[in-house]
Amino acid sequence: MVNLDHAAPDATRDRTGLRRDVGLIGLMWASVGSIIGSGWLYGAKNAVMTAGPAATISWVIGAVAIVLLALVHAELGGMFPVAGGTARYPHYAFGGLAGMSFGWFSWLQAATVAPIEVEAMIGYLGHWHFAQGFQHASDGTLTASGLVVAVFLMAVFVAVNFLGVKVLAHTNSAATWWKIAVPLAAIFIVAIGNFHPGNFTSEGFAPMGAKGVLGAISTSGIIFALLGFEQAIQLAGESRDPKRDLPRATLGSVAIGAVIYVLLQVVFIAALPHSSFAHGWAKLAFKGIEGPWAGLATLVGLGWLAVVLYIDAVISPGGTGLIYTTATSRVSFGLSKNGYAPKLFEKVDARGVPWFGLILSFVTGVICFLPFPSWQKLVGFITSASVLMYAGAPLAYGVFTDKLPDRERPYRLPAGKVIAPLSFVVANLIIFWSGWDILWRLGVAIVLGYVLLGGYALYANSKDLPDAPRMDFRAAQWLPVYLLGMGLISWQGTFGGQGNLPLWWDILVIAVFSLCIYFWARAVAPRPEEIQRSIDEVVVVDVPTH
C-alpha cells in the first residue's frame, strides 16, 4: 500500500529475506498517508466545539505528545528492524502475557480504524439529497439505511483487499499527493478574504477552560488525526538506512501532519461568520455542518472548492480505511505466528492474502457500528486503544536500556531515560482524557481479548502445540494493576467519572501512577538471556504458505 522507492540494482537482503530498498520518501509517505485521513475533515469542527479557539493549543499539545511517542519508537525501530514492530517490542521485553496483551491492543486499534473512516465518508455523503437519511439529525448516529450503507462500504474495503496489495500500491503515490494537496488548498483559498482575527476572542478564547483544552485532545479526534507515524516503524525491516531515515521519516511525518492540522484549525476558526457561533462555540451551527469544511467553503462562496472537498471526503478516509483493513489481517497473521491465535489466520489465498483475517476484519467493523454508531465516540474508542498499543513501547524501551545496553542502536534517542517515562505518562494522560464512558467500553474489549487470545494460549499449552507461547506471569505482574488502576482513576475523575478527583490533581495522580508502573515493569523484567531467547524464538519475517 505504500509508495516504496524504486529498488536499486544492488538492493541488499538481510538474513530474514526482506529487501532493504525502502528509502526516506517511501517511509515518509507511508506515515503521512496514514496521518492524513478523515481526521482533517472533522477534527477542526469537533475540537473548536469542545475547547473554543483554544483548540489550537490542544493541537500543539497533541503534536508534542505524539512526537514523544514517535521518538521512542524511532530508537526501537532501529534496534529491531522487523515488520509489525509495535506488537513485538513488548513480547521481546516481557514475554508471552504482556506480548499477548499489547498484541491484542494492536489488533483492536487496526480493526476499528476502517469503521471510523466509513463513518466519516457517510457524514460527508449527507450533503447529497439521496444520503440525508443515513444519519439521525439529533446526534449523528446511523439510521437503519445508514447501517446498510456502512456495511456495504466495509465490504468494499475487504473486496478490494482481496484483489491483492499490488492493485492498491499503484494508486498510493497519487492518493497521498492528493491527500496533502487538498487540505493545503483549502487552507490558503478559504483564508483569502475570509480571515477574521476577532473570532478568536469575541466569544472567549477558552470558554470551556482547561478541561475543554485537555478533553479535546482525545475526544475530538486530535490524537486520532495525528496517529499513523508508526507505519514507517512497521517498515523498518525494509529500510535501506534505518539509522538515517527512520527518525527523519517518523518525526517528519508528524511535523507535516501537525503543521497542516494546526493551520486547518486556525483558518477554520477565523473564516466562520460570527452568526455561526454567536450562541457559544459549543453550539456551533451553520448550513452544511454535516461536512464542516465543505459546508464552510459553500458558506464563504467557494462552491467549487466544496465539490472538491466532497470528492476528497471519499478518497481520503477511503484510502486510510483500505490501509487499515489490510493491516488488521496482517496483525492477526502475526498474532497467529506468535502463538496467540489459531493457524487458520495464517492461511492465504492465491494472491497471498490472509483471507480469514480479512473476513474477521469485516465482521469486527460491522460490530463496531452497533455500540459506537457516532464518529466521535468511535474516535474516543480508537484513540484509547491506539495509545494503549503505543504505551507498550516506552515500557519496552526502559527494559532494553537496562537489560540490553550493548545492543546496536542505529538511532539513539537523546535523553532517552527521561523521554521514555515522560512519554509513558503522556500516553496515560491521553487515555485518561478519553473519559470514563469510553474507557469502560475499552475495558470490556480488553476482557474479550483475554478470553479469546488467552483461551487459545491455554489450549495450545495444554496440548503442547509447538507454537504455544510461554506465559511469563512474573514479568507481567504489573499489567493487571496498570489496567485496573487506569480504570479506577478514570472512574473517579472529572472526565465522565464521579468527579471525586479534581482537575490538575488528576494529572498529578496519573503522572505518579504511571511512573510507579514504569519502574515496576523495569524491575521485574526477565533476565537478559531470557529476553534474547524471546527475540530469537520469534520469526522475524513470516512467509505465508498456502
N, C-alpha and C positions, 0 to 999 in steps of 0.2 A: 504493500500500500504506500510505501514511502518512495520519495524521489531519490533513488540512490544515484550517486555519481557513477559515471561510466567506469568500469574496471580498467585499470591499467594493464598492459600486456603482461607485466611481471607481477601482477597481484599475487600475494602470498596466501598460503593457507596455514593455519596453526594446527596443533595436534588434534583439535576437535573436528577439523574438516571445514569449518566456516571460512569463507573468503573474506579477508580483511581488505575490502576495497570500497568501503563507505567513507567518503571524505566529509569535510566540515559542513558543506551545503546539504548533503544528504541527511546528516544528523540533525542539523538546524531545522530543516523543513519538516522532518518527522515530528519534531516537538511543536513547531509553530502551527502546523496543520491540525494538531490536536488542541492547542490552546485557543485558536480562533474557531469557535463552533457556534453554538446557539447563545453562548453567554453574552456576546455583544448585542444581540438582538433585544434582550430583556433586562440585562444587568443594570443599565443606567436608570431605567424607569423604576425597577424594584428597589434599588439602593436609595434613590432620592426620596421615595415614599417612606422608607424606613428611617433614614438619617437626615433628610433635608439636604441642602447644599453641602453639608459636612460629609456627604458620601464621598467626596473627593479624598478626604482624609482616610476613609475606610479603604479605598482602593490602594492608597500608598501603604497603609499598614498591611493589607493583604499581600501586596507585592513583596514587602520586606519579609513577611513570614514564609512565602514560597521560596524566596532567594535562600533563606537559611536552610530550608529542607533540601533545596537543589544543590547547595554546596556540599552537604554531607553525601548525597547520592553521587556527586561527581567523583569524590575520592573512592567510594566503594565500587563504582563502575570501573575505575582504573585498576583496582585491586583484583576484582573478579569480573573480567570482561566476558560475561556469559549472557545468553539470551534469557529474558524474563527475570532480571536480577532482583526486582523489588520483592518477589515472592521467595527468593532463595537466600538472601542475606540472613534473615532470622533463623532459617533452618541450619545454616552453617554455624551461627553463633550460639544457638540454644538447643539444637536438636529437634526431635520429632514433634513434641507437643506444641512448642512455640511456632515451629515451622508450619505445622498444620493450621494453626490459628491465623497467622498472617497470610498464609496462602489462601485461606477462606476469605479474608478481608480483601485480598487482591481480586479474587473471582467476583465477590459481591460488588466491588467497585466497577469492574469491567462490565458485568451483566446488567447494571442499572443505568449505564450511560445511554444506550440505544433508546430505551423508552423515554428518557428525558428529551432526547433530540426529536423524537416523534411528537411529544407534547409541544415543543417549540414550533415545529412545522405546522401542526394543526392550529396553533394560536395565530400564526400569520395567514393561514388559509381563511380564517374568519373574516378577512377583508372582502372576500368574494361572496356574492349572494348565496351561491349554492352550498357554501360551507358554514353559514352563520348558525346552523342548528347543531354544530358539533360540540359546543361548549355551553354550559349554563352561564348566563349573563351575570348572575349574582356572585359566583365565586370562581369561575373559570374551570370548573370540573367538567369531565367528559359526560356527554349525554349518551344514550344508547347508540345512536348513529355515529357519534364521535368515537365510541369504543370500537365499533366495527372498522372505522377508518384507521384507527390506531393499530389494530391487529393486522390489517392489510399492509400498512407501511412496515411493520415489523417483519411480516412475511416477505416483503420485497427486499429488505436488508439481507435476510437469510438466503433468499433465492439468488441474489447477485453474488453472495459469498460462495455459493455452491458452484458458480462458474469458474472459480479459482482466483488466486491472488493476482495472476498476470493480467487478467481482464481489468482489474481495478488499478493496478500500478501504472498503466498507460495514461490514465487521466489525472493522477495525483499532482503532477507538477503544475498543470494548468489550473486545477482546482485550488491549489494553495495560493498561487498568484492572485486568483480571483478573490479568495477569502481575505487576502490582505488589502487588495486594491479597493474593494467596495467600502469597507468601513473608513478607510482613509479618505476616499472621495466624499463620503457622507459628512465627515468631519469638516473638511475645508469648504465644500459647497454650501452646506447649511449655515456655517459660521459667517459667510459673506453676507452682510446686510441684515443678519438676524442675531447678532451678539449683543445681549443686554446685560451688562455687568451688575445692574441693580437687582437682578433676580437672585443674586447670592445673599442679599441682606434684607430684601423687602419683607419677607415673612420669617426672618430669623435664619441665621446661618446654620445653627444646630438646634432646631426646635425640639428634637427628641432627646437632646443631651448626649452624654457619653454612652448611655445604654443603646441608643439608636445607632451611634457610630460603630460600636462593637458588634451589635446584633446584625448589622448589615453585612459584615464580613462573611458570615456563614450563611445566613438565611436568605440573602438577596441574590446570591449567585456569584459573589465576588471571587471567593476561593475556587468555586467550581469553574469559573471562567478562566482562571489562571492555571488550572491543573492541566497536565499533559506534558510537562517538561521531561517526565520520565521516559518518554518514547525514545529519546536519544540514549538514555541509560540502557534501555532494553536492547538497543542495537550495538552495545559496547563490544560484543564479541565479533562484530564485523567492521569495526572502525580501523582505518589504516594507521592512525596515530592517536590512540586514546589519550595519551599524556597532553597533547596539544589541543585536540579537538573536543574532547568530552566537556571540559569546563567551559570552553567557548560556546559550544552548541547549547549546553544546558542553561547557562546564565544568559547567553544571548537571546535565546527563545523567550525566557522570562522577561528580559528587558524589552523586547519588541512587543510582547503581549501587554506588559504593564503600561508602556507609553501609549499604545493605541487605546487601551481601556480608560486610562485617566483622561485623555483628550476627548474621548466619546462622552464621558460623564460631564466634563466641563462644558462642552458645546451643547449637550442635551439640556442642561440646566439653563444656560444663557439664551438659548433660542426659543424657549417656551414663552408664549404670551402670558401676561400676568393673570388673566382670567382663568387659566387652567389650574392655577394653584392658589387662587385668592382665598379659598376656604382652608388653606393649610396644605402642606406637602403630602400629608398622609391621605388627603382626599383629592390628589391629582387626577384631573379628568379632562379629556378632550376627545373629539371625534377621531376614531381610528386608533384608540389606545390599545386595542387588542393586538396591534402591531406597532409598538411605540415609535420606532424610528421611521417607519413608513408613514405612520399617521402624522408625525411631526413634519416630515417632508411635504406632505399634502397640505398641512396647516399653514406652512410658510410659502405656499405657491410653487412648490417644486414637484409637481405631479409626476413628471418623467422619472425623477430620482426615486419616487415611491415605487414605481413599476420595477426598477432595477432592484430595489431592496426586497420586494416581494419574490423576485426570482432568486435572489440570494438566500431568502428565508428557506428555500428548498435545498439549494446547493450546499450552503454552509453547514447547517446541522445534519443534513442528509449524509454528507461526506464523513462527518465525525461519527455518526451512528454506524455507518458501514465499517469504519476502522475498529470501533469497539466491539461490534458484533464478531469481527474476526478475532480480536484479542480475547474475547470471552472463551471461544472454543480452544484457543491456544493455551490459556491459563488452565482450563480443565484438563487439557492434554498433559501439561506439566505436573498438575496435581496427581494425575494417574501415574506418571513416571516416577514421582517421588513416593508412591505407595499409599497415597491418601484417597484414591478413588479407583473404581474398577477399571480393568484393562479395556473395557468397551470404549472408553474415552480416547484411546489411542488408535482405534481403527480409522482408516482413511479410505476415501473413495479413489476412483481412477485419477482424479485431478490433484490428489494429495491433500484433500480437505478432510479434517476430522469431523465427520458428518454427525455423529451423535452429540458432540459438543455444540454444534450449530443448532440442532433441534432443541437441545436443552436451553440454549440462549433465547430462542424464540418463546418457549414456554415460560421462562423466567420473566422475560419482558412483558408478556401479556399479564402475568400475575401482578407485576408492578403497577399496572394501570388501576388495579382494584383498590388496594388500601391507600394508594397515594395518587389520586387522579389529577391533582393540580400540579403544574410545572414547579411552582415554588416549593411545595412540600417534597417533591422528588429531589429538588436541588439540595435541600437540607439533608435529606437522607443520604444522597450520594456523597455530599461533602464530608459527612461524618465517617462513612465507610472508607472514603478515599484517604482521609487523614489518619484513620486507624492503620491503613496499609502503610502510609508514609512514616508513621511513628515508629515502625519497626527498624528503620534504617539508622536513626541516631542511637538506639539501643545496641544494635549490632556493631556500629562504629566504636562505641565505648569498649565493647568486648575485644574487638580486633586490636584496638590500641594497646590494651593490657596484655592480651594473650599472643598476638602475632606482631610484635613490634618490628621484627626484622623482615616481614614480608614486603615484597616490592610494591611500592606505591607510585605509579606513573604520575599521578597528580596528588600532591599533599595539601590538605586543607590548612590554611594558616589559622592558628589559634583554635585548632580542632577540639581540644579538650574543653574549651569554653563554648564554642559554637554548637557542638553536638548536644550537650544537655540543654542549652538555650533553645535549640530547635525542637527538642522533645517537649519543653514547656510550651512553646508556641503551638505545636501540634495539638496538645491537650486543651489549650485555650480555645482553639478553633472548634474542637469537638464540643466543649462546654457551651460556647456561644450558639451552637446549633439549637439548643433548647431541649428541655425535658420531653416535650411532645414528640420530637424526632428521636431522641436517644432511647426512649423505652421501646420504640419500634425496632431500632437498630439492635437493642438487646435481644428481642425476640428472634431476629435474623441470626444473631451470633449463636444463640442456643440451638437453632435449627442446624447451623453449620456443624456444631459439635455432635449433634445427633447423627448427621449424615456422614461426615468425614471421620469422626471419632468412632462411630459404629463400624464403619468399614475397616478402620485401622485395627480395632479389637478383633474383628473377624479374621483379618489377614494374619494377625499374630497368633490367634488360636489355632489356625490351620497351618502355621509355619510356612506361609507362602514366601517365596524367595524375595519378593519386593516389599515385604511387610516392614513398615517404618519402626524404628526404636523410639519409644516414648520416654523422653528424659524428663521425668517429673521434677527432679531436684532443680534442674537448670531453669525450669519454667514455674517455680513456686510463686514467683511474684505476679504471674499473669492473672490469676483469678482476683487477687487483691486489686490489681490495676483496673480491671474491667468493672468490678463491683464498686470500687471506690469512685471511679468516674461517674457511675450511675447515681451513687448516693449524693455526691456533691451537686450534680445537676438537679436532682430531685429537691434538694434544699435551697437551690439558688433562685435568682430572680428571673432567669430566662425560661419562663414556663413552669418553674417549680414552685415550691411552697413559699419562697420569699424569705426564708429564715437566714439566708446568707446574703448580706447586703452587697451592693456593687462596690468594687475595689477590694473589699475583704475577700470576695470570691476569687479574684485574681491572685491574691496572696496565697490563699489555700491551695489553688490549683498549682501554683509555682512550687510551693513546699512539697506537696504530694508528688508532683512529677519528679522532682529531684530525688526524693526518697526512693521512688520506684527505679529511677535511672541507676543510682548507685547500688541498690539492692540487686538489680539484674546483673550488673557487672561483677558483684561479689560472688554470686552463685553460679556463674558461667562455667561450662566444662573446662577441663584441663586442655592445654594447647594441643596435645596429641589427639584428644577426642574431637576437638574442632577440626583438626586436619583430616581425621578419618571421615567426618561428615562431608567435608569438601571432596575428598577422594571418592566417596561412595556415590555421590550424586552425579549422574550422567550429565555432562555439561551441554552437549548437543544431542538432541533426540531425533533420530532419523526414523520417520514413520514407516511402518510395514503394513502391507495390505492384508 
